[in-house]
């Protein structure tokens, strides 16, 4: 398994599944969510989400990818930032792990994430990166028998650099722990 970061529109990625930074009602929103609904086909995706009925914060559900290159869309509901004392870190970590678990359950070999909760939900990007990378790393370590390519799709070079720095810091820390 590997974690990589690409500066690309997530809807353009050729991955088995892409992750939508969803709201708990699974309604079409703005930002990444709006772009995914538009490219997948708003009507079809809205109908599929309506049948599911919603998703708790920290959870994830799966729908077909419809008109996307991706076979599936995993809708992960991250927390709204409220200062950091309302279980935000725990809920964000859970949203990533639940998404990765759904990818594995559906035999996906690649998954593409946005940086969940870091847009209109206001999660500080540096903290969001740390949780995202840690959740993915933990999943990789706990599922060594499973091959999955994890891609983070970001739009800015600043976010890409921040993510790469976070991955490098985790690698250094893990190396020191092994020594």
KATA-V901985 format. One record per pair of residues at least 12 apart in sequence whose C-alpha atoms are under 8 Angstrom apart, sorted by the first residue. I is the first residue (numbers start at 1). GAP is how many residues later the second one is. If there is no record, write none. Layout:
((I	GAP) (I	GAP))
//
This chain:
((1	139) (1	143) (1	145) (1	146) (1	147) (1	148) (1	149) (2	146) (2	147) (2	148) (3	133) (3	146) (3	147) (3	148) (3	149) (4	145) (4	146) (4	147) (4	148) (5	146) (5	147) (5	148) (5	149) (5	155) (5	158) (5	159) (6	145) (6	146) (6	147) (6	148) (6	154) (7	146) (7	147) (7	148) (7	149) (7	150) (7	153) (8	145) (8	146) (8	147) (9	144) (9	145) (9	146) (10	22) (10	102) (10	103) (10	104) (10	143) (10	144) (11	24) (11	25) (11	28) (11	57) (11	58) (12	56) (12	57) (13	56) (13	57) (13	99) (14	55) (14	56) (15	54) (15	55) (15	56) (15	94) (15	95) (15	96) (15	97) (16	53) (16	54) (16	55) (16	56) (16	92) (16	93) (16	94) (16	95) (17	48) (17	53) (17	54) (17	55) (17	56) (17	57) (17	86) (17	91) (17	93) (17	94) (17	95) (18	52) (18	54) (18	55) (18	56) (18	93) (18	94) (18	95) (19	54) (19	55) (19	56) (19	57) (19	80) (19	92) (19	93) (19	94) (19	95) (20	12) (20	13) (20	16) (20	53) (20	54) (20	55) (20	56) (20	93) (20	94) (21	12) (21	54) (21	55) (21	56) (21	57) (21	93) (21	94) (21	95) (21	96) (22	53) (22	54) (22	55) (22	56) (23	32) (23	53) (23	54) (23	55) (24	30) (24	31) (24	32) (24	33) (24	53) (25	28) (25	29) (25	30) (26	20) (26	23) (26	24) (26	27) (26	28) (26	29) (26	49) (27	19) (27	22) (28	14) (28	18) (31	88) (31	89) (32	82) (39	28) (39	29) (40	25) (40	26) (40	27) (40	28) (41	25) (41	26) (44	22) (45	18) (45	19) (45	21) (48	15) (49	14) (55	22) (56	21) (57	19) (57	20) (57	21) (57	22) (57	34) (57	38) (58	18) (58	19) (58	20) (58	21) (58	32) (58	33) (58	34) (58	35) (58	36) (58	37) (58	40) (59	17) (59	18) (59	19) (59	35) (59	36) (59	39) (59	40) (60	14) (60	15) (60	16) (60	17) (60	35) (60	38) (60	39) (60	42) (61	13) (61	14) (61	15) (61	38) (61	41) (62	12) (62	13) (62	40) (63	12) (74	25) (74	28) (74	29) (75	24) (76	19) (76	20) (76	22) (76	23) (76	40) (77	18) (77	39) (78	13) (78	14) (78	17) (78	38) (78	39) (79	12) (79	13) (79	38) (79	42) (80	37) (80	41) (80	42) (80	43) (81	36) (81	40) (81	41) (81	42) (81	43) (89	42) (92	24) (92	25) (92	36) (92	39) (92	40) (93	38) (93	39) (93	42) (94	41) (96	36) (96	39) (96	40) (97	38) (97	39) (97	42) (100	36) (100	39) (104	42) (108	40) (109	38) (109	39) (109	40) (110	38) (110	39) (110	40) (110	41) (111	37) (111	38) (111	39) (111	40) (112	38) (112	39) (112	40) (112	41) (113	37) (113	38) (113	39) (113	40) (114	38) (114	39) (114	40) (115	13) (115	14) (115	17) (115	37) (115	38) (115	39) (116	12) (125	34) (126	36) (126	37) (129	33) (129	34) (129	37) (130	36) (133	33) (133	34) (133	37) (134	36) (136	14))
//
